[in-house]
Amino acid sequence: MSDKYETGMKTRRKVLGDAHVDKAEAGKTDFDQPFQTLITEGAWGTVWSSDEITHRERSMLTLALLAATGNFEEIPMHIRATANTGASVTDVMEAFQHVAIYAGVPKANHALKLAKQTYKEMGVDL
């Protein structure tokens, strides 16, 4: 594997945790191997591995972008990742308030519903 892939895998594990990455890796097939390499090198090895902004800030941006674009299925994963990135419950609420103003209340409302459910599963008292 490339250096970018190795860097990406380290960052992915740091942000998402070993259990999540191990489960994803176990489900990988020859069919989706090229896609997995792409996201590991691009998203994790380039974007998330950059030192220009913190992982906390990236969490907030990622959650806001997922909600704003209606890609709700990854919100729980990225809420769980906040335990590793340092993004607080308040940070997440602030990000979703931006979504409400700039992308729509229904999207922010659904994202908040998913966040509340995920925080509850994590044992976070809201």
Secondary structure by P-SEA (a helix, b strand, c coil): ccaaaaaaaaaaaaaccaaaaaaaaaaccccaaaaaaaaaaaccccccccccccaaaaaaaaaaaaaaaccccaaaaaaaacccccccaaaaaaaaaaaaacccaaaaaaaaaaaaaaaaaacccc
